[in-house]
Amino acid sequence: MRLALIPLFLSACSPLFLTACNSDDDTNSTTTTRTTDIEIPFSAAVNGQSFACGTTYKGVGNAITDSYLINDFRFYLSAIQLQRLDGTFLNLDLKQDGKWQYNDVALLDFENGCVNGTAETNTKITATLPTGENINNFQENICFTVGLAFDENHSDPASIPAPLNVTGMLWSWTTGRKFIRIDGIGDPDGLKTSFHLHLGSTGCSDVNKQGKQPDAPCTYTNTPQICLTNFVLNKTTIVADIGKVLRNSNVAYNTPNTASGCMSGNNDPECQTIFPLLGLDFIYNDGANPAITYPKETQAFFSVK
């Protein structure tokens, strides 16, 4: 009787029933999808010293009055890419966490509300590698853009999700967001000079004066693409060092009748030494003399540790 049952069992696993027989064994399924979650850590620094909100740093800039008190340190990154071993690039799929990441944009926030901002910080980008990719598939190269694409930069701040609705990172609907926000005071025990770096797009026209999205692309998008070598997933950290960007600046002086520090205006002399170290050309135009171009140099803000 037992032998007679064997053919019956085999017939139950005939092609007609094969799917049912394999349904409990995911290891043999060709349709199983596997993704890999990754984190890209960031840190903030001032000439190699770890950043802490509300701290005064010595040796910032090129003048004797080189002490600098920093109370804000935030920036937007977008279009993050990893280079594969075959030389092609993968556009990272960021996790949509409803707070720090939206679409392909991430807000890195190192201030803790010591003066403004929020008590919460964010020091990493989180993403998911698609099926078939793993951390060993990539070269030691990562690229990203500082800032946002046009539609996201000039989106309605009242209706766009976080982190694009952060008021402290907004100029206006027309002008867009501050891609980098560094707030500081040069020589805080003496001259007490407000010296900030606010990077953003300029020359954003609003002919109809509606106060909404510009009616044409901005003249200067000011969105440098940064590519870093020696970046290894799960082993290295990307460091943003504002001291290296300010190395040719006098943080205790600001040209009279101009914005405090460099706020991206093309008539702002303080941007002449800062933009090139962000990897951007700076076209200085005071309105009275021919425009002068200060060409971009090798960017100094980001490095890998």
Solvent accessible surface area in square Angstrom, and as a share of the most:
residue,aa,sasa,rsa
1,M,199,0.89
2,R,210,0.77
3,L,145,0.72
4,A,72,0.55
5,L,111,0.55
6,I,91,0.46
7,P,84,0.53
8,L,120,0.60
9,F,138,0.57
10,L,113,0.56
11,S,59,0.38
12,A,50,0.38
13,C,53,0.32
14,S,34,0.22
15,P,121,0.76
16,L,161,0.80
17,F,104,0.43
18,L,93,0.46
19,T,116,0.67
20,A,71,0.55
21,C,59,0.35
22,N,74,0.38
23,S,74,0.48
24,D,139,0.72
25,D,51,0.26
26,D,96,0.50
27,T,115,0.67
28,N,103,0.53
29,S,47,0.30
30,T,138,0.80
31,T,113,0.66
32,T,52,0.30
33,T,104,0.60
34,R,164,0.60
35,T,83,0.48
36,T,47,0.28
37,D,91,0.47
38,I,7,0.03
39,E,90,0.41
40,I,0,0.00
41,P,46,0.29
42,F,9,0.04
43,S,37,0.24
44,A,9,0.07
45,A,8,0.06
46,V,1,0.00
47,N,62,0.32
48,G,65,0.62
49,Q,94,0.42
50,S,96,0.62
51,F,24,0.10
52,A,53,0.41
53,C,21,0.13
54,G,37,0.35
55,T,50,0.29
56,T,60,0.35
57,Y,8,0.03
58,K,148,0.63
59,G,40,0.38
60,V,1,0.00
61,G,20,0.19
62,N,99,0.51
63,A,30,0.23
64,I,173,0.88
65,T,51,0.30
66,D,37,0.19
67,S,12,0.08
68,Y,1,0.00
69,L,38,0.19
70,I,0,0.00
71,N,15,0.08
72,D,0,0.00
73,F,0,0.00
74,R,5,0.02
75,F,0,0.00
76,Y,0,0.00
77,L,0,0.00
78,S,5,0.03
79,A,42,0.33
80,I,4,0.02
81,Q,41,0.18
82,L,3,0.01
83,Q,30,0.13
84,R,57,0.21
85,L,119,0.59
86,D,107,0.56
87,G,30,0.29
88,T,68,0.40
89,F,83,0.35
90,L,20,0.10
91,N,104,0.53
92,L,12,0.06
93,D,95,0.49
94,L,5,0.03
95,K,78,0.33
96,Q,104,0.46
97,D,72,0.37
98,G,60,0.57
99,K,85,0.36
100,W,37,0.13
101,Q,4,0.02
102,Y,52,0.20
103,N,77,0.40
104,D,54,0.28
105,V,0,0.00
106,A,0,0.00
107,L,2,0.01
108,L,0,0.00
109,D,3,0.01
110,F,22,0.09
111,E,0,0.00
112,N,79,0.41
113,G,33,0.32
114,C,56,0.34
115,V,99,0.57
116,N,51,0.26
117,G,38,0.37
118,T,68,0.39
119,A,85,0.66
120,E,97,0.43
121,T,63,0.37
122,N,11,0.06
123,T,61,0.35
124,K,78,0.33
125,I,1,0.00
126,T,26,0.15
127,A,0,0.00
128,T,30,0.18
129,L,0,0.00
130,P,57,0.36
131,T,77,0.45
132,G,69,0.66
133,E,26,0.12
134,N,63,0.33
135,I,60,0.31
136,N,118,0.60
137,N,40,0.20
138,F,21,0.09
139,Q,59,0.26
140,E,88,0.40
141,N,34,0.17
142,I,1,0.01
143,C,5,0.03
144,F,1,0.00
145,T,24,0.14
146,V,3,0.01
147,G,0,0.00
148,L,8,0.04
149,A,65,0.51
150,F,71,0.30
151,D,98,0.51
152,E,25,0.11
153,N,3,0.02
154,H,2,0.01
155,S,17,0.11
156,D,41,0.21
157,P,32,0.20
158,A,98,0.76
159,S,86,0.55
160,I,28,0.14
161,P,63,0.40
162,A,23,0.18
163,P,0,0.00
164,L,1,0.00
165,N,64,0.33
166,V,39,0.22
167,T,113,0.66
168,G,20,0.20
169,M,0,0.00
170,L,37,0.19
171,W,72,0.25
172,S,45,0.29
173,W,65,0.23
174,T,16,0.09
175,T,45,0.26
176,G,0,0.00
177,R,0,0.00
178,K,20,0.08
179,F,0,0.00
180,I,1,0.01
181,R,33,0.12
182,I,0,0.00
183,D,8,0.04
184,G,1,0.00
185,I,49,0.25
186,G,0,0.00
187,D,22,0.12
188,P,19,0.12
189,D,138,0.72
190,G,46,0.44
191,L,115,0.57
192,K,130,0.55
193,T,24,0.14
194,S,49,0.32
195,F,1,0.01
196,H,35,0.16
197,L,2,0.01
198,H,10,0.04
199,L,0,0.00
200,G,0,0.00
201,S,4,0.03
202,T,22,0.13
203,G,46,0.44
204,C,25,0.15
205,S,45,0.29
206,D,30,0.15
207,V,110,0.63
208,N,107,0.55
209,K,168,0.71
210,Q,121,0.54
211,G,41,0.40
212,K,101,0.43
213,Q,77,0.34
214,P,8,0.05
215,D,77,0.40
216,A,42,0.33
217,P,109,0.69
218,C,9,0.06
219,T,92,0.53
220,Y,72,0.27
221,T,74,0.43
222,N,13,0.07
223,T,39,0.23
224,P,10,0.06
225,Q,114,0.51
226,I,6,0.03
227,C,78,0.47
228,L,14,0.07
229,T,87,0.51
230,N,97,0.50
231,F,5,0.02
232,V,44,0.25
233,L,13,0.06
234,N,109,0.56
235,K,165,0.70
236,T,24,0.14
237,T,32,0.18
238,I,0,0.00
239,V,15,0.09
240,A,0,0.00
241,D,4,0.02
242,I,0,0.00
243,G,1,0.01
244,K,83,0.35
245,V,0,0.00
246,L,1,0.01
247,R,118,0.43
248,N,64,0.33
249,S,6,0.04
250,N,56,0.29
251,V,1,0.00
252,A,5,0.04
253,Y,112,0.43
254,N,31,0.16
255,T,35,0.20
256,P,89,0.56
257,N,163,0.84
258,T,41,0.24
259,A,43,0.34
260,S,36,0.23
261,G,0,0.00
262,C,0,0.00
263,M,53,0.24
264,S,1,0.01
265,G,26,0.25
266,N,33,0.17
267,N,91,0.47
268,D,4,0.02
269,P,34,0.22
270,E,23,0.10
271,C,0,0.00
272,Q,35,0.16
273,T,51,0.30
274,I,0,0.00
275,F,3,0.01
276,P,6,0.04
277,L,1,0.00
278,L,6,0.03
279,G,16,0.15
280,L,20,0.10
281,D,72,0.37
282,F,1,0.00
283,I,43,0.22
284,Y,33,0.13
285,N,70,0.36
286,D,61,0.31
287,G,72,0.70
288,A,88,0.68
289,N,91,0.47
290,P,117,0.73
291,A,56,0.43
292,I,87,0.44
293,T,73,0.42
294,Y,64,0.24
295,P,90,0.57
296,K,125,0.53
297,E,92,0.41
298,T,121,0.71
299,Q,36,0.16
300,A,16,0.12
301,F,3,0.01
302,F,7,0.03
303,S,44,0.29
304,V,37,0.21
305,K,158,0.67
